[in-house]
């Protein structure tokens, strides 16, 4: 299985060298890459991604939130199982906002973390 690459922009650190993301930031960037990449968007890995970005055009409501939970969990399990353990995915839809809260554990440190994405 191919690992996703980090999606952050290259930065220059205080020494004038290419800056590296810390491990927590790197894992969060990997999660964001999986969730917001549409399947078919990557030519050499057409199954990669979750397609969460497409929900902007879907009718918002409880049905959407219920459908997104297994979609998000399965995409993260498939593509980032070497990096994280998904503990819980919570999706809420209110008005024109969808909030995805992901509780996960990093495999390398066994440290539980949480990330919230709002669109």
C-alpha positions in Angstrom: 0.0 0.0 0.0 1.3 3.4 -0.9 1.5 6.0 1.8 0.0 9.5 1.2 2.4 12.3 1.2 2.3 15.4 3.3 0.3 18.2 1.7 1.7 21.2 3.5 3.5 23.8 1.5 7.3 23.9 1.7 8.5 26.4 4.3 11.9 27.9 5.1 13.0 27.7 8.7 15.1 30.3 10.7 18.3 28.8 9.3 17.3 29.2 5.7 16.7 25.5 5.2 13.6 23.6 4.3 11.4 23.4 7.4 10.0 20.1 8.6 6.6 19.5 10.2 6.7 18.1 13.7 5.2 14.6 14.0 1.8 15.7 15.3 1.4 18.2 12.4 2.5 15.6 9.9 -0.1 13.1 11.1 -2.8 15.8 11.0 -1.7 16.7 7.4 -2.0 13.1 6.4 -5.5 12.9 7.9 -6.5 16.1 6.0 -5.0 14.7 2.8 -7.1 11.5 3.0 -10.3 13.2 4.0 -10.3 16.0 1.4 -8.9 14.1 -1.6 -11.6 12.9 -3.9 -11.3 9.3 -5.2 -10.0 9.5 -8.7 -8.1 12.7 -8.1 -4.7 11.0 -8.0 -3.8 9.4 -11.3 -1.5 6.7 -9.9 -3.7 5.9 -6.9 -7.3 6.4 -8.1 -8.9 4.8 -5.0 -7.1 7.1 -2.6 -9.2 9.5 -0.6 -12.5 10.0 1.1 -14.1 12.8 -0.9 -15.2 14.8 2.1 -14.8 17.9 0.0 -17.7 16.9 -2.2 -20.2 17.2 0.7 -20.3 21.0 0.1 -22.8 20.3 -2.6 -24.8 17.6 -0.8 -28.0 18.4 1.1 -27.1 19.0 4.7 -28.8 17.1 7.5 -28.8 14.1 9.9 -28.8 11.6 7.0 -25.6 13.1 5.6 -23.9 13.1 9.0 -24.9 9.4 9.5 -23.6 8.4 6.1 -20.3 10.3 6.6 -19.2 8.5 9.8 -18.5 5.1 8.3 -17.1 6.7 5.1 -14.5 8.7 7.1 -13.6 5.9 9.5 -13.1 3.4 6.6 -11.0 5.7 4.5 -8.7 6.5 7.5 -8.5 2.8 8.4 -7.6 1.9 4.9 -5.0 4.6 4.1 -3.5 5.5 7.5 -3.7 2.3 9.5 0.1 2.3 9.8 0.0 5.8 11.4 -3.2 6.0 13.5 -5.9 3.9 15.2 -9.3 5.5 14.7 -11.1 5.6 18.1 -14.2 7.5 17.2 -15.7 9.6 14.4 -18.4 12.1 15.2 -20.2 14.0 12.5 -22.7 16.8 13.1 -24.7 18.7 10.6 -26.2 22.0 11.6 -27.5 24.8 9.3 -24.9 25.0 6.5 -22.0 23.6 8.6 -20.7 20.0 8.8 -18.3 19.3 11.7 -16.2 16.1 11.7 -14.5 15.3 15.0 -12.0 12.5 14.9 -10.5 10.9 18.0 -7.5 8.8 17.2 -4.4 7.3 18.7 -1.0 7.6 17.1 0.6 4.2 16.7 4.2 5.3 17.3 3.5 7.1 20.6 0.2 5.5 21.7 -0.9 9.1 22.4 -4.6 9.8 22.0 -5.4 12.9 20.0 -8.4 14.7 18.5 -8.9 16.8 15.4 -12.0 18.8 14.4 -12.7 19.8 10.8 -15.5 22.3 10.0 -16.9 22.9 6.6 
